[in-house]
Amino acid sequence: MTTNMGKLDRGARVAVALVLLFLALVSGALGSGVLFYLGIGVAAVFTLTALVGNCPLYSIIGLKTCRDC
């Protein structure tokens, strides 16, 4: 797998994942199961792609957000 995500993109994904995780935990406390699992799932995908540095969707459409990849 080659890297196709820049540092800013990766940082933004981690930030969005943290927000989604927080919102999922809040919605879980309020009793909404669907929003809880959806938030956890999307946060997990964002975190994984940020850690690996490769977004499968970017690969499919040929997009790269890094300068030197």
C-alpha angles and dihedrals in degrees: 000000000000125000115256101164128084127219094260092051092048092048092048091052092052090049092049090046091054091050091048091048091052092048091047091053091048092048090046089055089053092053104253106136098181095055091045095055094039092052093047092048096049091044090052093050092047091048093048094049091047092051094046094040093223127106114197091207090054089051092052095051094036097243124151125183097186126087100218104040 
